[in-house]
Amino acid sequence: RGTLAEAAGRAAAVEPRGEWVLVVGGAPAEPAAGPAEADIAAALRARLEAGAGRREAVVAVAAELDVPKREVYRVSVGMDRAP
């Protein structure tokens, strides 16, 4: 086990015997940037103005924007506190 550079160094220093298996993994996935808080608030505002209750709006916006419901709820609470 080791890095690719270590394996190349070992192969250069000692004649390899048998088979070598290289397992190469990709870079870890970067979490995708979700929608901005302003976009979540705008979607919530549109649902609320259309007559939806807070819970219904939160569930719909979370599904629509693929954002956790707790994040959408946090934004909705912040909207209540905004002047």
MDTraj code that builds the backbone (N, CA, C; nanometers):
import mdtraj as md
import numpy as np

residues = "ARG GLY THR LEU ALA GLU ALA ALA GLY ARG ALA ALA ALA VAL GLU PRO ARG GLY GLU TRP VAL LEU VAL VAL GLY GLY ALA PRO ALA GLU PRO ALA ALA GLY PRO ALA GLU ALA ASP ILE ALA ALA ALA LEU ARG ALA ARG LEU GLU ALA GLY ALA GLY ARG ARG GLU ALA VAL VAL ALA VAL ALA ALA GLU LEU ASP VAL PRO LYS ARG GLU VAL TYR ARG VAL SER VAL GLY MET ASP ARG ALA PRO".split()
xyz = np.array([
    [0.0841, -0.1187, 0.0000],
    [0.0000, 0.0000, 0.0000],
    [0.0874, 0.1235, 0.0000],
    [0.0387, 0.2246, -0.0618],
    [0.1122, 0.3489, -0.0675],
    [0.0665, 0.4317, -0.1857],
    [0.1441, 0.5332, -0.2126],
    [0.1106, 0.6214, -0.3237],
    [0.1661, 0.5645, -0.4535],
    [0.1235, 0.6207, -0.5640],
    [0.1725, 0.5777, -0.6946],
    [0.3224, 0.6055, -0.7061],
    [0.3674, 0.7180, -0.6509],
    [0.5098, 0.7518, -0.6538],
    [0.5916, 0.6497, -0.5747],
    [0.5398, 0.6047, -0.4622],
    [0.6092, 0.5025, -0.3820],
    [0.6175, 0.3707, -0.4579],
    [0.5114, 0.3327, -0.5267],
    [0.5114, 0.2084, -0.6044],
    [0.6118, 0.2175, -0.7183],
    [0.6192, 0.3324, -0.7857],
    [0.7158, 0.3492, -0.8945],
    [0.8582, 0.3432, -0.8406],
    [0.8820, 0.4030, -0.7261],
    [1.0150, 0.3982, -0.6648],
    [1.0540, 0.2564, -0.6263],
    [0.9603, 0.1812, -0.5721],
    [0.9865, 0.0424, -0.5336],
    [1.0146, -0.0431, -0.6572],
    [0.9405, -0.0202, -0.7655],
    [0.9613, -0.0964, -0.8882],
    [1.0960, -0.0638, -0.9508],
    [1.1409, 0.0600, -0.9357],
    [1.2712, 0.0990, -0.9904],
    [1.3848, 0.0418, -0.9068],
    [1.3644, 0.0274, -0.7771],
    [1.4702, -0.0197, -0.6875],
    [1.4844, -0.1717, -0.6901],
    [1.3757, -0.2431, -0.6982],
    [1.3770, -0.3898, -0.6936],
    [1.2945, -0.4414, -0.8103],
    [1.3475, -0.5397, -0.8797],
    [1.2722, -0.5959, -0.9908],
    [1.1443, -0.6593, -0.9380],
    [1.0303, -0.6133, -0.9889],
    [0.9029, -0.6655, -0.9388],
    [0.8858, -0.8129, -0.9741],
    [0.8264, -0.8862, -0.8812],
    [0.7953, -1.0268, -0.9050],
    [0.6450, -1.0427, -0.9009],
    [0.5933, -1.1228, -0.9863],
    [0.4499, -1.1477, -0.9872],
    [0.3719, -1.0303, -1.0442],
    [0.2471, -1.0258, -1.0058],
    [0.1590, -0.9211, -1.0564],
    [0.1460, -0.8094, -0.9546],
    [0.1263, -0.6922, -1.0055],
    [0.0988, -0.5753, -0.9213],
    [-0.0409, -0.5274, -0.9562],
    [-0.1114, -0.4906, -0.8562],
    [-0.2451, -0.4353, -0.8765],
    [-0.2433, -0.2916, -0.8277],
    [-0.2838, -0.2010, -0.9153],
    [-0.2940, -0.0600, -0.8784],
    [-0.4415, -0.0245, -0.8671],
    [-0.4779, 0.0262, -0.7533],
    [-0.6139, 0.0731, -0.7324],
    [-0.6061, 0.2246, -0.7232],
    [-0.6676, 0.2894, -0.8174],
    [-0.6619, 0.4350, -0.8240],
    [-0.8006, 0.4887, -0.7942],
    [-0.8083, 0.5730, -0.6932],
    [-0.9365, 0.6333, -0.6571],
    [-0.9433, 0.7756, -0.7082],
    [-1.0613, 0.8181, -0.7389],
    [-1.0814, 0.9559, -0.7836],
    [-1.0771, 1.0517, -0.6663],
    [-1.0779, 1.1763, -0.6978],
    [-1.0801, 1.2792, -0.5947],
    [-1.2137, 1.2729, -0.5221],
    [-1.2127, 1.3053, -0.3939],
    [-1.3404, 1.3048, -0.3219],
    [-1.4363, 1.4061, -0.3833],
    [-1.5618, 1.3693, -0.3864],
    [-1.6623, 1.4565, -0.4465],
    [-1.6797, 1.5826, -0.3632],
    [-1.6789, 1.6933, -0.4305],
    [-1.7049, 1.8215, -0.3654],
    [-1.8562, 1.8331, -0.3489],
    [-1.9006, 1.8748, -0.2319],
    [-2.0451, 1.8924, -0.2192],
    [-2.0927, 2.0022, -0.3156],
    [-2.1976, 1.9721, -0.3834],
    [-2.2513, 2.0695, -0.4788],
    [-2.3064, 2.1902, -0.4038],
    [-2.2779, 2.3044, -0.4574],
    [-2.3299, 2.4262, -0.3958],
    [-2.4799, 2.4318, -0.4211],
    [-2.5554, 2.4468, -0.3142],
    [-2.7002, 2.4538, -0.3264],
    [-2.7441, 2.5934, -0.3654],
    [-2.8716, 2.6113, -0.3745],
    [-2.9226, 2.7433, -0.4100],
    [-2.8913, 2.8451, -0.3004],
    [-2.8793, 2.9683, -0.3387],
    [-2.8510, 3.0752, -0.2437],
    [-2.9714, 3.0950, -0.1518],
    [-2.9434, 3.1483, -0.0350],
    [-3.0504, 3.1731, 0.0616],
    [-3.1569, 3.2649, 0.0026],
    [-3.1146, 3.3611, -0.0775],
    [-3.2103, 3.4524, -0.1405],
    [-3.3037, 3.3777, -0.2358],
    [-3.2522, 3.2756, -0.3043],
    [-3.3359, 3.1966, -0.3949],
    [-3.4387, 3.1149, -0.3167],
    [-3.3947, 3.0606, -0.2031],
    [-3.4861, 2.9840, -0.1171],
    [-3.5953, 3.0769, -0.0647],
    [-3.5546, 3.1958, -0.0187],
    [-3.6512, 3.2916, 0.0345],
    [-3.7508, 3.3339, -0.0723],
    [-3.7035, 3.3556, -0.1949],
    [-3.7928, 3.3959, -0.3038],
    [-3.8946, 3.2859, -0.3343],
    [-3.8488, 3.1627, -0.3371],
    [-3.9402, 3.0506, -0.3633],
    [-4.0421, 3.0367, -0.2502],
    [-3.9961, 3.0544, -0.1268],
    [-4.0876, 3.0487, -0.0126],
    [-4.1911, 3.1604, -0.0213],
    [-4.1443, 3.2812, -0.0488],
    [-4.2334, 3.3960, -0.0577],
    [-4.3425, 3.3713, -0.1633],
    [-4.3024, 3.3157, -0.2774],
    [-4.3993, 3.2889, -0.3842],
    [-4.5043, 3.1884, -0.3374],
    [-4.4625, 3.0850, -0.2684],
    [-4.5572, 2.9834, -0.2192],
    [-4.6506, 3.0425, -0.1136],
    [-4.5921, 3.1213, -0.0221],
    [-4.6721, 3.1795, 0.0852],
    [-4.7725, 3.2801, 0.0300],
    [-4.7303, 3.3592, -0.0682],
    [-4.8211, 3.4571, -0.1296],
    [-4.9314, 3.3886, -0.2091],
    [-4.9053, 3.2666, -0.2544],
    [-5.0063, 3.1908, -0.3277],
    [-5.1065, 3.1239, -0.2330],
    [-5.0830, 3.1414, -0.1020],
    [-5.1787, 3.0896, -0.0051],
    [-5.1359, 2.9648, 0.0695],
    [-5.0183, 2.9152, 0.0437],
    [-4.9718, 2.7957, 0.1145],
    [-4.9356, 2.8309, 0.2586],
    [-4.9540, 2.7362, 0.3474],
    [-4.9083, 2.7531, 0.4849],
    [-4.7569, 2.7350, 0.4911],
    [-4.6986, 2.7728, 0.6036],
    [-4.5527, 2.7635, 0.6155],
    [-4.5040, 2.6201, 0.5941],
    [-4.5670, 2.5248, 0.6621],
    [-4.5214, 2.3850, 0.6514],
    [-4.5295, 2.3363, 0.5064],
    [-4.6409, 2.3621, 0.4425],
    [-4.6603, 2.3203, 0.3034],
    [-4.5573, 2.3872, 0.2120],
    [-4.5321, 2.5156, 0.2349],
    [-4.4349, 2.5891, 0.1534],
    [-4.2945, 2.5338, 0.1729],
    [-4.2590, 2.5054, 0.2975],
    [-4.1254, 2.4520, 0.3268],
    [-4.1058, 2.3184, 0.2572],
    [-4.2033, 2.2303, 0.2688],
    [-4.1927, 2.0970, 0.2066],
    [-4.1815, 2.1096, 0.0551],
    [-4.2641, 2.1963, -0.0050],
    [-4.2632, 2.2118, -0.1506],
    [-4.1319, 2.2709, -0.2004],
    [-4.0828, 2.3743, -0.1324],
    [-3.9586, 2.4395, -0.1755],
    [-3.8400, 2.3452, -0.1567],
    [-3.8396, 2.2707, -0.0473],
    [-3.7302, 2.1754, -0.0246],
    [-3.7246, 2.0730, -0.1370],
    [-3.8394, 2.0229, -0.1776],
    [-3.8437, 1.9245, -0.2866],
    [-3.8058, 1.9890, -0.4200],
    [-3.8567, 2.1081, -0.4435],
    [-3.8325, 2.1776, -0.5706],
    [-3.6849, 2.2119, -0.5898],
    [-3.6202, 2.2597, -0.4826],
    [-3.4804, 2.3038, -0.4928],
    [-3.3806, 2.1981, -0.4470],
    [-3.4305, 2.0826, -0.4057],
    [-3.3455, 1.9732, -0.3573],
    [-3.2548, 2.0213, -0.2438],
    [-3.3194, 2.0793, -0.1427],
    [-3.2521, 2.1333, -0.0249],
    [-3.3149, 2.0668, 0.0970],
    [-3.2363, 2.0396, 0.2017],
    [-3.2967, 1.9811, 0.3221],
    [-3.4066, 2.0719, 0.3789],
    [-3.5141, 2.0089, 0.4272],
    [-3.6262, 2.0858, 0.4822],
    [-3.5814, 2.1751, 0.5971],
    [-3.4872, 2.1269, 0.6788],
    [-3.4430, 2.2076, 0.7932],
    [-3.3788, 2.3382, 0.7469],
    [-3.3110, 2.3354, 0.6312],
    [-3.2499, 2.4568, 0.5766],
    [-3.3573, 2.5544, 0.5289],
    [-3.4579, 2.5021, 0.4612],
    [-3.5666, 2.5867, 0.4116],
    [-3.6443, 2.6449, 0.5304],
    [-3.6664, 2.5642, 0.6331],
    [-3.7362, 2.6132, 0.7517],
    [-3.6556, 2.7240, 0.8189],
    [-3.5237, 2.7061, 0.8275],
    [-3.4377, 2.8088, 0.8880],
    [-3.4518, 2.9403, 0.8118],
    [-3.4557, 2.9329, 0.6805],
    [-3.4722, 3.0542, 0.5990],
    [-3.6109, 3.1146, 0.6247],
    [-3.7121, 3.0310, 0.6376],
    [-3.8483, 3.0834, 0.6597],
    [-3.8573, 3.1544, 0.7936],
    [-3.7902, 3.1041, 0.8949],
    [-3.7902, 3.1700, 1.0258],
    [-3.7162, 3.3037, 1.0152],
    [-3.6066, 3.3070, 0.9397],
    [-3.5340, 3.4311, 0.9187],
    [-3.6171, 3.5343, 0.8453],
    [-3.7063, 3.4899, 0.7569],
    [-3.7941, 3.5830, 0.6849],
    [-3.8893, 3.6503, 0.7826],
    [-3.9344, 3.5770, 0.8839],
    [-4.0245, 3.6334, 0.9839],
    [-3.9572, 3.7428, 1.0649],
    [-3.8286, 3.7273, 1.0880],
    [-3.7534, 3.8218, 1.1697],
    [-3.7032, 3.9421, 1.0918],
    [-3.7005, 3.9304, 0.9589],
    [-3.6495, 4.0407, 0.8763],
    [-3.7458, 4.1582, 0.8817],
    [-3.6918, 4.2796, 0.8807],
    [-3.7795, 4.3979, 0.8857],
    [-3.8572, 4.4183, 0.7591],
])
top = md.Topology()
chain = top.add_chain()
for i, resn in enumerate(residues, 1):
    res = top.add_residue(resn, chain, resSeq=i)
    for name in ("N", "CA", "C"):
        top.add_atom(name, md.element.get_by_symbol(name[0]), res)
traj = md.Trajectory(xyz[None], top)
